[in-house]
Amino acid sequence: MTPRPLVIAHRGASGYRPEHTRAAYELAIELGADAIEPDIVATSDGILVLRHENEISGTTDVASRPEFADRRTTKVIDSAAHTGWFTEDFTWAELQTLRAIERLPKVRPESAAFDGRFGILRLTDLLEILDAAPRPVTLVAEIKHATYFASIGLPLDELFAREIRRWATADNLVIESFEQSVLERIRRLGVPGKLVYLIERCGAAEDLIAAYRSRAPSYASQLSEQGLAKLANEVDGISPNVALLRGVHGTELVARAHALGLEVFTWTLRAENKFLRRRFRAGDSHEYGDWLAAFTAVMASGVDGVFTDQPDLAIRARDAL
């Protein structure tokens, strides 16, 4: 049996290599991660690719490519305006020409040294990496911006089901999203695996905003006694932002969710001072703080899984519990 909490490599070993690259995924497996988490978006020709966002200027060299200069545009996605280059404006053949770069070069200069070495991957490429792993590694697939993609004729639920159905089993796949409706649609399409609902610190889910506008239930309301009970009938787990699991409140939330049969995951454990609470910091923003104390404090809440950019450190923290 895999020890708990499950250590999930967030976009691969993204603390050490540019995220969502072959190097990041393969290193995560080498470092012992129990699971790999990709973010899934789509191209104009319906190919599922692995990027943190569909806007790719921060994670690829697209801004320096003159042949794509005219693709720069501004779009409203999830109620916010974004300017840049978007996967849905490129074919897969075009995206293959781009190279990945480190998203946080000032915080992770060692990872930035790998800029330009790796290309963009498809979901099918990651499945091949997992199949070649020396041990079973779970896929934790995040479906990004489902309401937006559906509005432009790229239904991620259908595209994902088509790609994953033959590969997935009840034991090797977890599907997560900040939009519960896409999880429900994927289950209706016959895809096995657990469904996990991602929860932010504030605001409301985009699919609920689209349906109910100002009357959309907030993420906070979905963590109430009544809200959690409803979720327990609809999904297999929740994954709150790590800020929601601090101290006694976090332990109480985990206990309430567990009592209803929900698994609880959380995101994201990162070792650099920039991402740690003040009491765990020591040194400059790019240096590691007291990550061991920070990680074990979260794990002590009783969570079933943690997302982390440094899977080796999370495993060390788990071992220290």
N, C-alpha and C positions, 0 to 999 in steps of 0.2 A: 504494500500500500504506500502511495506517495505521502510523505510527511505533510503536515499542515502547519502554517498556511502554504498553499500552492505558490510557487515563485514563477511569475509570468513576466517574460522578457518584453518590455514595453517598446514596440517597434524594433525588436531585436535587442542586442546589447548596445543600445543607442547612447550610452554613456561613454563608449569607447570607439565607435565607428559611426559614420553618417547613417541616420535612421533609415529603416526599410531597405537597406541594401543587402546583397548576398552576404557580404562580410559581416554585417551586423547580426543577421539571422544565424549564420554558421557559428559565429563566436558565441552567441547566446547558448546554443546547443552544447558547444565545447565547455562552457563555464558551468553547465549543469542545470540550466533552466528547465522547469517542468512543463512550461508552455510558452508559446510564441504568440504575440499579439500584433497583427497587421491592421492598419486602417485601410478601408476599401472604398475607392472611388472609381469613376468610369471615364472612358475615352469617348470621342464622338462616334466611333464605330462599335461601341458596346463592349469593349474589353475592360475587364476589371483589373485595375492597377493599384499598387500599394504606395500610398502617399498619405502623410498626416492630414493634409487638406487638399482639396481640388485646386486651390491656388498654389502654384509651385515655384514662385520666384525665390522663396527662402530655402528651398531644399534641392534645387537644380540650378544649372548654369543657363537657364533659358533667357535671363535678362541680358546676357552677353552674346546672344546668338542673333546676328542681324537678320537672318532669314525669317525669324519669328517676331521681329519688332512690331509688325502690324497686328499681332494677336493681343497685344496689351490692351486691357479694357477694364471697366468698372462694372461690377455686378452686385446686386443685393442678394445675399445668401444668409439664411437664418436671421432675417431682420436687420442685418448689418451690411454696410457697403464695403466692398473689398476691391482693390485695384491690383492688377497683375496679370498673370497668365494662368489659364485654367485647363485642367485635363480634358474637359468636355469640348474644348475647341481644337483638340489635336486628335489625329488618328494614332493608333498604336504604332504604326510605322514611323510616324514623326517623333513620338515620345522616345522611341528606342535610340534616337540620335543624341538625346540629352544625357548629361552626367550628373550624378548626385553630389551635393555639397553638404557640409555640416550646417545645421540650422542655428546652432548657438556657438559660433566660432570663438567669441571672446571668453565664454565659459569653458569651452572644450577645445582648446587649441590642438591638443594631441589628436583628436578625432578629425579636426579640420585639415590636418596634414594628409588625410586620405581623399581630400576633395578631388573630383575628376577621375577617380580610378574606377568607379562603379556606375552602372546604368540603373535605370528604373526596372522594377520587376512586376510581372503580372501575378495574380493569385495562383495561377497554374504553376508558375516557377517556384513559389513557396511550397506548394504541395509536393513538388519533386524533391525539394530540400528536406522536407519532413520525412518523406518516404525513404530517403537515403540516410537518415539519422541512425546512429548505432543503438538507439533505444526509443521507446515510444515517447513522443512529444506532442502534447495537445495543441490544437489550433484554437486561439481565442480571437475570433474575427469581429472587428468593429465595422459596422455599416454606417458610413458617414453621410450626413445631409440627405437622407432618403426622400424627404418631402420635396426638397429642391430638385433633386435629380428626376423624380417622377414628373415634376412640372415641365421638364424639358424633354420628356419622352425617353428617359433612361431609367426604367424601373429597377432599382438595385435588388429588390427582392427576387424578381424573375431572373435577372442576370446571375445573381449569386446562386440561386437554386440550380440553375442550369450547369454552373461550373462545379459545384460542390457535391451534388447529390450522389454521384457514384463513389466519391471518396469518403464521405462522412459516415460516421457511425455514432451511436449514442454515447460512446466513450471517448472519442477523439476530437469532438467539436463542441465549442461554446460560442454562441452568437450573442453579440452585445450591441447596444445602440442607445443613444439619448432619446430615441423616438420609439415608443413601445409598439406603435401600429405596424412598423416594418417587421418587428420580431414576430408579431402575430401572423402577418402575411407569409413570412418564410416558413413558419410551422405549418400553415395550411397547405403550402406547396410540397409538403412531405419531407422536408429536410430534418434529419434527426439531430440530436444534440440539445444541450441546455440553453435556455434563453436568460440573459442577464440584462437588466435595465440599468443603464448608467444615470447617475443623479448628480447634478451640479449643486453648488452651494446656494445659488439664488436663481431667480428667473423661472421659466417654465419651458417645457419641451416644445420644439418647433411644430410638431404635428398637432399638438393640442392648441397652440396659438393659431395655426391655420384653420382649425375647426371651430374654435370657440372665441378667438380674439381676446378681448379684455377679460372674458370670463374663464379663460384657461386656468385649470388648477396648477398651482405652483409646485415645483419640486419639493418645497418644504411641506406642503399639505400632503404630498404623497408619502411622506415619512411619518405622518401622524398615525395614531392607532388605527383609525378607520382606513387611511390610505394604504398602510402596509398590509392590512387584511385583504384589501381589494387586490393588491399586487400579488399576494400569495396565491390567489386563484388564477393568475394569468401568466406569471413568469416563474422561473426556477430560482432566480437570485437577483440581488441588487448590487450595484457597485457605486457607492457614494464617493465623492471627492474626499481625499484623506483629511481635509480640514474638518469634516463632519464627524470624524472618529477620534477626536482629541479628548482625553480625560474621561471622566465618569460618563459624560453624555455619550461618547462613542461606545463605551462598553455596554451602556443601557440600550443603545440602538441595535447593536449586534445581538444582544440577548433577546430583544423583542422580535427581531427578524427571525432568529433561529427558532423561537417558540412557535412561529407560524410556518415553519418548514422551509424558509428561504435561506439560501446560502448568501454570504456577504463577502464581496471583494472590495478592494479600495485602490485608488490611484492618486498619485504616483510617488513611489519612494525614490528619491534622488539624493546623492551623497554631498553634492556641492553646497557651500554655504548659501548661495543665492536662493536655494529652494528649501532650506531648513528654517524651522522656527528660531527666533532670536536666541533662545536659551541653548540651542545646540550649535550655534555658529562659533567658528574660531578661525580668524584669518580673512584673506581676501575672498571675493565672491566666487572665484573659480576654484578655490581650494576646498578640500573636504573638511567638513566640520565633524562633530561627534555623531557621525551617521549611525554608529552602532546603537547608541542610546535612542536616537530618533526612530530607527527602524523597529527596535524591540518594543518601544512604547506603543507603536501602532499594532504590532503583532499581538501584544498582550491583551488587546481588546477582544480577541477571540475570532478574528476574521478568518475566512476560509481560503483567501488568496490575496496576494499583493502584486500590483504592477510595479515594475522597477526598471530603471535605466541601467542599473548595475546588478545583474542577477547573481554574480558571485558574492557580492556583499550582502545581498538579501539572504542568501543561503547561509552565510556565516552568522547573520543575525538570528535566523531561525534556529540554528544549532546552539546558539547561546541562550535560548529561552529556558 
